[in-house]
């Protein structure tokens, strides 16, 4: 599940994964969107279900997204490195997802999007990394526009999910 504040780029990342395209158009996706995605880990095909949500009418994207997080194996928080509010939002969402939505068993990752705009950065890499380490998140920065690190994040999350499920057995 990709989740991020409006305009942080979760939809753009979803479109990049789905069709290897980039669009700045808002409203391209409406409601809950899903794509099946196959990735190869250690010569083994792994099928993923990727979800992203967008606000519908007066509902906030946060409320819509939280409902779809139930049962997710992994939550990938997306923030915009040029928008401190999008990073701070994750700090308020995490306890709510863990407590209210009982997602303690989910694997969490965090991705700073828009690394192609690094000259406009307001969220320091070191601050985001520190938060990720404190919360045991997978962390990296990426760019939906250039596709840099998009596949790498999916690979890392999938690899950790496979390890986690193998360890549980």
C-alpha distance (Angstrom), angle and dihedral (degrees) to the residues before:
residue distance angle dihedral
X1 . . .
X2 3.80 . .
X3 3.79 112.6 .
X4 3.78 129.0 176.0
X5 3.76 143.1 142.7
X6 3.79 115.1 -84.5
X7 3.83 110.7 -74.8
X8 3.83 94.1 13.8
X9 3.79 88.9 113.4
X10 3.82 106.8 -106.2
X11 3.81 90.3 130.9
X12 3.80 92.0 47.6
X13 3.80 90.5 50.8
X14 3.80 90.0 48.8
X15 3.82 90.9 51.7
X16 3.81 90.4 46.2
X17 3.82 90.1 53.6
X18 3.81 93.6 43.2
X19 3.80 101.1 45.0
X20 3.82 106.5 2.2
X21 3.80 90.0 -117.2
X22 3.78 134.7 120.8
X23 3.77 125.1 -140.0
X24 3.78 132.4 173.7
X25 3.79 91.7 -163.2
X26 3.77 113.0 123.4
X27 3.78 118.8 -144.5
X28 3.80 91.6 32.4
X29 3.80 88.9 125.6
X30 3.79 122.7 40.9
X31 3.80 127.3 -168.4
X32 3.80 120.1 -20.7
X33 3.79 116.2 -9.6
X34 3.77 126.7 -168.4
X35 3.77 135.4 -173.4
X36 3.77 131.5 -178.4
X37 3.78 111.5 -132.8
X38 3.77 130.1 -175.4
X39 3.78 121.5 -150.8
X40 3.78 130.1 177.4
X41 3.80 118.7 -130.3
X42 3.81 119.7 177.6
X43 3.83 91.4 -14.8
X44 3.80 90.3 -53.1
X45 3.82 124.4 116.5
X46 3.79 112.4 -128.7
X47 3.81 121.3 -168.8
X48 3.79 116.7 -145.1
X49 3.77 132.1 -169.6
X50 3.79 109.8 -147.1
X51 3.78 120.8 -165.6
X52 3.79 133.7 -172.3
X53 3.80 128.1 172.6
X54 3.77 135.3 -155.2
X55 3.81 129.9 -165.0
X56 3.78 119.4 -85.1
X57 3.81 117.2 -150.3
X58 3.81 107.8 -49.7
X59 3.80 98.0 -11.5
X60 3.78 116.4 109.2
X61 3.78 118.1 -119.9
X62 3.79 87.6 -121.8
X63 3.81 93.8 60.6
X64 3.79 92.6 44.8
X65 3.81 91.9 47.5
X66 3.79 95.2 47.0
X67 3.80 91.7 56.6
X68 3.79 91.0 55.1
X69 3.81 93.0 47.3
X70 3.80 92.3 73.3
X71 3.77 108.7 109.1
X72 3.80 94.1 11.1
X73 3.79 115.8 145.8
X74 3.80 90.8 -153.7
X75 3.78 136.3 20.7
X76 3.80 117.5 -159.2
X77 3.79 112.2 -163.4
X78 3.79 113.4 -153.1
X79 3.79 122.1 -158.9
X80 3.79 132.3 174.0
X81 3.82 112.6 -117.4
X82 3.84 88.1 -146.8
X83 3.83 93.8 54.7
X84 3.79 120.1 63.0
X85 3.83 92.1 -170.1
X86 3.80 90.8 62.6
X87 3.82 89.6 55.2
X88 3.81 93.9 45.3
X89 3.81 90.2 50.4
X90 3.80 89.6 65.6
X91 3.80 89.5 57.6
X92 3.81 90.0 58.7
X93 3.81 94.6 41.9
X94 3.80 98.3 52.5
X95 3.83 98.7 67.1
X96 3.78 90.5 42.5
X97 3.81 93.2 52.0
X98 3.79 91.9 46.6
X99 3.81 96.9 44.5
X100 3.79 107.6 28.4
X101 3.79 97.6 32.1
X102 3.84 97.2 33.1
X103 3.79 95.9 -129.1
X104 3.80 97.3 149.5
X105 3.82 91.9 124.3
X106 3.79 95.6 51.8
X107 3.78 121.1 105.2
X108 3.80 110.5 -118.3
X109 3.77 127.6 -150.7
X110 3.78 132.2 173.0
X111 3.79 127.1 -154.5
X112 3.77 127.6 -169.3
X113 3.80 104.9 -145.3
X114 3.81 129.7 -156.9
X115 3.80 96.9 42.9
X116 3.81 84.9 156.1
X117 3.83 84.6 73.7
X118 3.82 94.5 54.3
X119 3.82 91.5 136.1
X120 3.84 86.6 65.5
X121 3.82 94.0 46.7
X122 3.81 118.4 142.7
X123 3.82 98.8 162.2
X124 3.78 106.6 72.9
X125 3.79 116.2 -135.1
X126 3.81 89.8 -132.9
X127 3.83 92.5 54.8
X128 3.79 92.5 49.8
X129 3.81 91.8 45.7
X130 3.80 90.9 50.6
X131 3.82 91.2 51.5
X132 3.81 90.7 47.5
X133 3.81 92.2 51.0
X134 3.83 92.0 47.3
X135 3.81 89.7 53.7
X136 3.81 98.6 37.4
X137 3.81 92.9 -115.4
X138 3.76 127.6 157.4
X139 3.80 103.3 -120.0
X140 3.77 139.3 -167.4
X141 3.76 140.4 135.1
X142 3.78 122.7 -116.4
X143 3.76 145.3 169.3
X144 3.78 122.9 -128.6
X145 3.81 87.2 -168.0
X146 3.83 96.8 57.2
X147 3.85 95.7 21.9
X148 3.81 90.3 -127.3
X149 3.83 110.6 161.6
X150 3.82 94.7 -6.6
X151 3.81 93.9 115.6
X152 3.80 91.2 37.4
X153 3.81 90.8 58.8
X154 3.81 92.2 49.3
X155 3.80 90.4 48.0
X156 3.82 92.7 49.9
X157 3.81 93.9 46.4
X158 3.82 91.9 47.3
X159 3.79 92.5 47.1
X160 3.82 90.8 51.8
X161 3.81 91.8 47.0
X162 3.81 90.6 52.9
X163 3.80 90.7 49.0
X164 3.80 91.5 47.3
X165 3.81 92.9 50.5
X166 3.82 92.7 45.1
X167 3.81 90.0 50.0
X168 3.83 91.8 51.1
X169 3.82 91.8 57.7
